[in-house]
Amino acid sequence: MKKRKRVVAIIIFILIIIGIFFIFKNIEIKKIEDEYQDYTPQEEISEEQESQTKISLYFENIETGELEAETQLINAKNLLNEPYKEMVNLLIKGPQSSNLKKLIPDGTILNDIKIENGCAILNLSNEFLNFENEEKKFKIINSIVNTLTNLKEINSVSFLINGEKNEKLSEIYLKNK
């Protein structure tokens, strides 16, 4: 009789352990299911939105006169073939914000851009030399240098005017730290 009670107690104990095991396992499975529920956006993400990326371009702040980064959202496909050219052309085009102003003189055209040993060599049209004074010249240069050196493969910038070195822009410019 005692033996029978023991066996029954052991069976009940085993059943309780198995029951507790399944309860905890079920709770754990429920947590995992809750974690991995599919996210359904409020609206579908378009292919255009999917391929957008942010870049930083430097323009002059109208109020302070200092250079300020503007983050623009552009199509990443535009950066695939000629990222440097795209970024400089966006600087030439100007900022999106009304608090910033473009620095590169009107009519400036980027003829070409090459990368040699981490230096971006910009070949620009004559209009690039239409800066008002030396202070403006260095703001323009720093705008370009700060923008391009955001790319890890660029650490300096030099300038050509219509394929020729120019005495006004004869240096190799590094990013201001």
trRosetta pair geometry for C-beta under 8 A, 3 or more apart (Angstrom, degrees):
i j d omega theta_ij theta_ji phi_ij phi_ji
1 4 5.6 -51 -149 32 31 113
1 5 6.6 31 152 -18 63 103
2 5 5.7 -53 -151 34 35 112
2 6 6.4 37 150 -20 65 105
3 6 5.7 -55 -154 35 32 114
3 7 6.4 31 151 -19 65 106
4 7 5.7 -52 -147 35 32 111
4 8 6.3 31 154 -17 65 106
5 8 5.7 -54 -146 39 30 111
5 9 6.1 32 152 -21 65 107
6 9 5.6 -55 -145 37 30 111
6 10 6.2 29 155 -19 65 106
7 10 5.7 -53 -147 36 29 111
7 11 6.3 30 153 -18 64 106
8 11 5.7 -54 -147 37 30 111
8 12 6.2 30 153 -18 65 106
9 12 5.7 -54 -146 39 30 111
9 13 6.1 34 152 -22 64 107
10 13 5.5 -52 -146 37 30 115
10 14 6.3 32 154 -19 64 105
11 14 5.7 -53 -147 36 30 111
11 15 6.3 31 152 -19 64 106
12 15 5.6 -54 -147 37 31 112
12 16 6.4 34 152 -21 65 104
13 16 5.7 -53 -150 34 30 111
13 17 6.5 31 152 -18 64 105
14 17 5.7 -53 -149 36 32 113
14 18 6.3 31 153 -17 66 106
15 18 5.7 -53 -144 39 31 111
15 19 6.1 36 153 -23 64 107
16 19 5.5 -54 -147 36 30 115
16 20 6.3 30 155 -18 65 104
17 20 5.9 -54 -148 37 29 109
17 21 6.3 34 151 -23 63 107
18 21 5.5 -52 -149 34 31 117
18 22 6.5 26 155 -15 65 105
19 22 6.0 -58 -149 38 29 106
19 23 6.4 31 153 -22 64 106
20 23 5.6 -53 -147 34 32 114
20 24 6.4 25 158 -12 66 106
21 24 6.2 -63 -152 40 26 104
21 25 6.1 24 154 -18 64 112
22 25 5.5 -54 -139 40 32 114
22 26 6.1 36 158 -23 65 106
23 26 5.9 -57 -151 35 26 111
23 27 6.6 26 151 -19 62 105
24 27 5.6 -52 -147 35 35 112
24 28 6.3 36 153 -20 66 105
25 28 5.6 -54 -149 36 32 113
25 29 6.4 33 152 -19 65 105
26 29 5.7 -50 -145 36 31 112
26 30 6.4 36 152 -22 63 105
27 30 5.6 -54 -151 34 31 114
27 31 6.6 35 150 -21 64 102
28 31 5.7 -50 -151 31 33 113
28 32 6.6 32 152 -17 64 104
29 32 5.7 -54 -150 37 33 112
29 33 6.3 35 152 -20 66 105
30 33 5.7 -53 -148 36 31 112
30 34 6.4 33 152 -21 64 105
31 34 5.7 -56 -151 35 30 112
31 35 6.4 32 152 -21 65 106
32 35 5.7 -53 -149 34 32 113
32 36 6.4 1 163 5 66 113
33 36 6.5 -76 -144 51 26 92
33 37 7.1 55 156 -62 62 80
34 37 6.3 -22 -158 -25 32 109
41 44 6.7 130 77 -96 119 25
41 45 6.2 68 41 -34 169 91
45 49 5.1 -119 -169 84 82 127
45 50 5.7 100 139 -63 112 91
46 49 4.7 98 55 7 80 100
46 50 6.9 -138 97 -8 44 89
47 50 5.4 -54 -149 34 33 118
47 51 6.5 15 159 -8 66 110
48 51 6.4 -71 -150 42 27 97
48 52 7.0 42 151 -46 62 101
48 75 7.1 -60 -155 -103 77 103
49 52 5.9 -43 -154 2 36 119
51 75 5.8 24 115 -155 105 75
51 76 4.9 -125 174 34 75 102
51 77 5.9 13 164 -26 135 96
52 73 5.1 19 175 178 124 99
52 74 6.8 158 -150 82 77 21
52 75 6.2 -55 -100 -97 62 41
52 76 6.5 168 -138 -24 9 88
53 73 7.3 165 81 -149 24 59
53 74 6.4 -31 63 66 73 71
53 75 7.8 37 20 156 81 12
53 76 4.2 84 -11 -83 117 95
53 79 6.8 -59 58 13 138 144
54 71 5.1 0 -170 -174 112 107
54 72 7.1 152 -150 75 61 35
54 73 5.7 -33 -93 -94 69 64
54 74 8.0 122 -112 19 23 72
55 71 7.2 159 77 -149 31 60
55 72 5.8 -22 61 60 82 85
55 74 6.1 -17 12 21 114 118
55 79 7.5 161 -62 -82 136 138
55 87 6.4 -129 164 -107 149 101
55 90 7.6 99 88 67 134 166
55 150 7.5 130 -164 98 79 146
56 69 4.4 -15 -166 -164 112 117
56 70 7.1 143 -153 68 58 36
56 71 5.6 -33 -93 -92 68 67
56 147 6.9 -156 106 -125 72 66
56 150 5.5 169 59 -104 109 164
57 69 7.1 130 65 -155 31 62
57 70 5.3 -30 66 62 85 90
57 72 6.0 11 7 0 118 118
57 87 6.8 -175 -96 -163 98 84
57 90 5.6 -114 -90 116 150 116
57 91 5.7 -166 -160 -81 116 77
57 95 7.1 -175 97 -98 119 76
57 147 5.2 20 -131 -117 56 122
58 67 4.9 13 -178 -176 113 112
58 68 7.0 154 -147 72 68 26
58 69 5.7 -40 -90 -93 72 58
58 70 7.5 158 -98 13 21 77
58 91 7.7 5 56 -115 63 113
58 142 7.1 -89 122 126 149 75
58 143 4.4 -159 97 -142 101 62
58 144 7.9 -111 58 -30 111 20
58 146 4.4 48 -25 82 156 124
58 147 5.1 -134 13 -54 93 88
59 67 7.2 151 79 -147 19 66
59 68 6.4 -34 68 62 68 78
59 70 5.7 7 17 -7 113 123
59 91 7.7 -177 -77 -139 83 75
59 94 7.3 73 -114 -160 136 58
59 95 4.4 -62 -19 -54 170 123
59 97 7.8 174 64 54 143 103
59 100 3.9 78 100 171 130 122
59 101 6.3 172 170 67 111 29
59 102 6.0 -59 -132 -94 112 40
59 103 6.5 -177 -142 -17 60 95
59 143 6.5 55 -92 -136 33 123
60 65 6.4 -17 -171 -155 107 39
60 66 7.3 156 -148 84 64 21
60 67 6.3 -51 -94 -94 54 52
60 68 7.4 81 -159 17 15 86
60 100 6.5 139 72 -161 42 73
60 101 5.2 -31 68 60 98 84
60 102 7.9 23 24 118 92 3
60 103 5.5 109 -18 -70 109 104
60 139 6.1 28 -80 174 116 134
60 143 7.4 -59 -42 -81 77 127
61 64 4.4 19 92 43 128 95
61 65 6.6 -46 72 7 80 15
61 66 5.3 5 30 59 116 71
61 67 7.5 139 -7 -151 86 4
61 68 4.4 70 -54 -11 103 132
61 99 6.4 -11 -146 147 75 92
61 100 6.0 -47 -98 -102 45 72
62 99 5.7 -133 22 -173 107 48
62 100 6.6 -146 -24 -99 86 17
62 101 5.6 92 -78 -20 88 106
63 99 6.9 -28 -7 -163 103 95
64 68 7.7 98 55 -46 123 120
67 139 6.5 179 -64 -152 100 83
67 142 5.8 -114 -52 115 156 117
67 143 6.0 -161 -124 -85 121 73
67 146 6.5 123 152 21 149 160
68 100 6.2 -128 67 -101 113 115
69 146 7.6 -122 -83 141 91 125
70 95 5.1 120 -6 -135 170 108
70 96 6.7 168 165 35 137 86
70 97 5.7 -148 -123 6 129 119
70 100 5.7 -98 -57 4 133 168
72 90 6.6 -160 57 -175 160 141
72 96 6.1 134 -107 -9 102 127
74 78 5.8 -75 154 50 115 135
74 79 7.2 107 101 -37 120 105
74 86 7.6 148 145 161 157 125
74 90 7.3 -79 -72 -91 149 145
75 78 4.8 94 79 -11 91 103
76 79 5.7 -58 -163 35 49 110
76 80 7.1 68 143 -46 71 90
77 80 5.6 -30 -157 -4 43 120
78 86 5.1 130 146 -131 99 145
79 83 4.2 39 -163 -106 81 91
79 86 5.6 -121 -94 57 60 155
79 87 7.9 50 -113 -46 97 89
80 83 7.5 105 -11 -58 8 88
82 85 3.9 -5 147 32 120 121
82 86 5.9 137 99 -24 77 88
82 113 7.6 120 -171 58 107 114
83 86 5.6 -58 -148 36 31 114
83 87 6.3 28 158 -19 67 107
83 151 6.8 129 120 -100 132 146
84 87 5.9 -56 -150 36 29 109
84 88 6.4 24 156 -13 65 107
84 113 4.8 -145 115 124 121 146
84 115 6.8 171 -34 -56 158 109
84 120 5.7 -173 -150 -133 140 127
84 148 6.3 41 -136 -129 92 108
84 151 7.4 -89 -84 16 83 162
84 154 7.4 128 -103 -66 116 140
85 88 6.0 -57 -146 39 29 106
85 89 6.1 28 156 -18 65 110
85 110 6.2 166 -144 120 77 143
85 113 5.3 -170 -75 28 77 127
86 89 5.8 -59 -147 39 27 110
86 90 6.5 29 153 -21 63 105
87 90 5.7 -53 -151 33 32 112
87 91 6.7 35 149 -19 63 101
87 147 5.6 168 163 151 119 116
87 148 6.4 146 102 -88 142 70
87 151 7.9 -137 -20 -33 163 124
88 91 5.5 -50 -153 33 38 114
88 92 6.5 40 148 -20 67 102
88 110 5.0 103 114 -85 129 152
88 113 6.5 160 5 -64 149 147
88 122 6.5 158 -117 -121 155 126
88 144 6.7 30 -116 -135 91 101
88 147 7.6 143 -83 100 55 138
88 148 7.4 13 -65 -70 91 111
89 92 5.4 -47 -147 35 37 115
89 93 6.3 43 150 -24 64 103
89 110 6.0 -102 -71 21 77 135
90 93 5.4 -47 -145 33 34 116
91 94 7.8 49 176 -71 30 27
91 102 7.2 133 172 -144 56 97
91 103 7.7 -35 178 48 100 89
91 104 5.7 91 133 -15 94 133
91 143 6.3 136 -153 140 128 110
91 144 6.3 122 146 -94 173 72
91 147 6.0 -130 -69 -6 129 172
92 102 7.5 57 -171 -166 19 136
92 104 5.0 -70 -106 87 59 148
92 108 5.6 -136 -128 84 111 103
92 109 7.8 74 -146 -105 158 29
92 110 6.7 -131 -36 -24 145 103
93 102 7.4 -151 98 -99 32 144
94 101 7.3 -37 -151 -168 108 44
94 102 3.4 -79 -109 -52 87 129
95 100 3.9 21 37 90 174 120
95 101 6.9 -97 22 -90 120 10
95 102 6.2 -167 -3 -63 77 73
97 100 4.7 67 77 15 105 103
103 136 7.4 180 -161 -171 97 79
103 139 5.5 -140 -140 122 143 100
103 140 4.5 -170 140 -98 115 69
103 143 4.8 164 43 -16 143 161
104 108 5.0 -98 161 44 106 152
104 128 7.0 -38 -159 -122 91 78
104 140 5.9 114 -87 -147 55 107
104 143 7.3 -135 -44 91 84 140
104 144 7.6 84 -75 -61 112 107
105 108 5.3 109 72 -39 75 111
105 127 5.4 -152 102 156 115 85
105 128 6.2 164 40 -124 110 26
105 129 7.8 -52 23 57 151 26
105 130 4.0 133 -157 72 164 102
105 131 6.2 -123 -48 -68 117 58
105 140 7.7 -11 -21 -113 77 147
106 127 7.0 -90 95 177 45 131
106 130 7.8 -57 48 84 65 143
107 125 7.2 -101 136 94 80 135
107 127 3.9 -147 100 -131 99 160
107 130 7.6 45 57 20 114 148
108 124 5.9 -14 -168 -171 101 115
108 125 5.8 175 -150 54 49 98
108 127 4.5 -144 -77 95 56 108
108 128 4.6 84 -125 -75 116 72
108 130 7.9 -143 -62 34 95 106
109 124 7.0 149 78 -160 47 63
109 125 4.1 55 44 -17 88 130
109 127 7.1 80 2 35 72 122
110 113 6.4 -12 179 -40 118 105
110 122 6.6 -70 -136 -160 96 99
110 123 7.4 95 -171 74 59 61
110 124 6.0 -39 -106 -103 51 73
110 125 8.0 -87 -53 -9 18 85
111 123 4.3 -70 69 113 107 101
111 124 6.5 -180 7 -105 90 16
111 125 6.4 126 -42 -56 101 72
111 162 6.9 104 -28 -112 159 44
111 163 7.2 -78 103 -49 154 79
112 122 7.9 161 88 -159 52 40
112 123 4.2 15 54 45 87 126
112 163 7.9 44 33 -84 125 81
113 120 6.1 -8 -172 -172 106 95
113 121 6.9 158 -156 79 53 53
113 122 5.3 -11 -107 -107 90 62
113 123 6.9 -150 -71 20 43 77
114 120 7.6 156 81 -156 39 48
114 121 4.8 -12 61 55 89 106
114 123 7.8 46 0 -17 92 107
115 118 7.4 12 -176 -101 95 11
115 119 7.1 156 -155 75 55 41
115 120 5.7 -25 -99 -98 76 61
115 121 7.5 -176 -85 14 24 78
115 153 6.8 25 -169 133 148 115
115 154 6.9 -97 -126 -89 114 87
116 119 5.5 -26 70 60 73 94
116 121 6.3 16 16 -14 106 121
118 153 6.4 -141 -116 169 69 57
118 154 6.3 144 -171 -133 64 28
118 155 4.4 5 161 23 122 101
118 156 6.5 69 121 24 89 85
119 154 7.6 85 -122 -147 16 72
119 155 7.3 -52 -75 64 56 72
119 156 4.6 -26 -111 79 84 98
119 157 6.8 164 -165 -92 71 21
119 158 5.9 20 171 0 120 102
119 172 6.2 -47 -134 -150 132 122
120 148 5.0 -81 15 171 159 151
120 154 5.1 3 -32 -132 111 122
120 156 7.4 -170 24 96 69 46
120 157 4.8 -18 65 -111 96 79
120 158 7.6 173 86 28 50 59
121 157 7.8 164 -83 -160 29 55
121 158 5.2 -14 -112 68 73 95
121 159 7.7 175 -160 -85 57 17
121 160 6.5 36 172 -11 95 109
122 144 7.0 -53 -23 180 160 145
122 157 6.6 14 -8 -171 109 103
122 158 7.4 -176 25 89 72 43
122 159 5.3 -21 67 -113 96 67
122 160 6.9 -170 94 30 48 72
123 160 4.5 -19 -107 73 71 113
123 161 7.8 160 -159 -97 58 10
123 162 7.2 83 -179 -108 92 8
123 163 5.6 27 -148 -76 126 51
124 127 7.8 -105 156 61 100 72
124 128 4.0 50 130 -35 136 151
124 159 6.4 -25 14 -159 114 100
124 160 7.1 151 21 79 65 56
124 161 6.0 -36 74 -109 79 59
124 162 7.9 -53 91 -38 41 49
125 128 6.2 136 70 -14 55 93
125 161 7.4 28 156 -158 14 74
125 162 6.5 52 -129 -66 45 84
126 129 5.9 -48 -176 22 57 111
126 130 8.0 69 135 -33 69 94
126 161 6.1 76 -94 -178 51 114
126 162 6.3 2 -50 -30 80 118
127 130 5.4 -32 -169 1 56 122
128 131 8.0 -6 159 -32 51 95
128 140 8.0 153 -169 156 82 145
128 159 7.5 -157 136 -168 149 132
128 161 6.4 -148 57 -110 119 97
129 161 6.4 18 -42 -112 114 147
129 166 7.0 -123 -84 175 123 158
129 168 6.1 99 -131 64 104 154
129 169 7.9 -117 -95 -20 88 118
131 136 4.5 179 -179 108 104 110
131 137 4.5 137 99 -77 158 70
131 140 5.8 -115 -96 -7 134 145
132 136 4.5 80 46 6 90 159
133 136 5.2 98 51 12 65 102
133 137 7.1 -113 107 -9 36 92
134 137 5.3 -49 -147 31 35 118
134 138 6.6 29 158 -15 66 102
135 138 6.2 -59 -154 37 29 104
135 139 6.6 30 149 -19 64 105
136 139 5.6 -53 -149 35 35 113
136 140 6.4 37 152 -21 66 104
137 140 5.8 -57 -153 34 29 111
137 141 6.3 26 152 -16 65 109
137 168 7.2 -115 -140 170 146 106
138 141 5.4 -50 -140 40 36 113
138 142 6.0 35 159 -18 68 106
139 142 5.8 -56 -142 41 28 108
139 143 6.2 39 153 -28 62 104
140 143 5.6 -52 -153 28 28 117
140 144 6.8 21 153 -11 62 105
141 144 6.0 -61 -156 39 32 106
141 145 6.0 25 153 -16 69 113
141 157 7.6 175 -169 89 81 125
141 159 7.7 -93 -115 -32 98 136
141 169 7.6 177 -94 -127 121 99
141 173 5.4 -158 169 -105 117 169
142 145 5.5 -53 -132 44 34 110
142 146 5.7 33 166 -19 69 108
142 173 7.7 -128 -80 173 52 136
142 176 6.0 0 -135 -5 116 124
143 146 6.4 -55 -141 38 18 105
143 147 6.4 17 157 -17 57 112
144 147 5.9 -61 -150 37 27 110
144 148 6.2 10 163 -7 66 112
144 157 6.0 -176 121 152 105 169
145 148 6.3 -64 -141 44 25 100
145 149 5.8 13 167 -10 66 116
145 156 7.6 -20 -138 -151 105 41
145 157 4.8 -140 -100 22 78 130
145 173 4.9 -99 -84 121 140 117
145 174 7.1 90 -169 133 135 12
145 175 5.5 -178 147 -90 103 59
145 176 7.5 93 100 -6 129 78
146 149 6.3 -59 -132 43 23 102
146 150 7.2 43 157 -39 55 94
146 175 5.9 106 -97 -135 56 94
146 176 7.0 -33 -76 35 103 90
147 150 6.2 -50 -174 5 31 114
148 151 6.2 -46 -178 23 52 108
148 154 4.7 -85 149 131 91 161
148 157 5.7 101 63 -75 143 124
149 154 5.1 -124 -99 107 48 98
149 155 6.2 70 -130 -125 103 28
149 156 7.5 44 -87 -63 115 23
149 157 7.4 -104 -46 -29 96 104
149 174 7.8 77 -88 -169 154 52
149 175 4.1 -124 80 -60 165 127
150 154 8.0 14 45 61 41 115
151 154 4.7 58 73 16 100 108
154 157 7.2 29 -180 -66 117 84
155 174 6.9 -9 154 -132 75 87
155 175 7.4 -92 -163 0 52 105
156 172 5.0 30 163 164 133 103
156 173 6.3 155 -163 78 79 42
156 174 5.1 -41 -104 -89 91 66
156 175 7.9 -122 -92 -16 49 71
157 172 7.3 159 77 -165 32 64
157 173 5.0 -26 65 64 85 97
158 169 7.7 128 -173 149 63 96
158 171 7.3 -144 -118 110 86 40
158 172 4.7 -43 -73 -108 105 72
158 173 7.0 155 -83 13 48 76
159 166 7.0 -45 111 38 101 109
159 169 4.0 -47 72 153 126 139
160 163 5.7 8 150 -139 131 12
160 164 6.0 139 -168 58 93 23
160 165 6.2 -59 -116 -79 77 41
160 166 7.2 132 -152 -8 36 92
161 164 6.0 -37 69 65 71 81
161 166 4.4 44 9 -45 121 135
161 169 7.0 120 -34 39 103 131
165 169 7.8 -149 -168 84 62 81
165 170 6.1 57 176 -116 108 77
166 169 4.8 38 73 39 104 93
166 170 6.9 -133 86 -62 46 70
167 170 5.7 -8 -140 -43 34 119
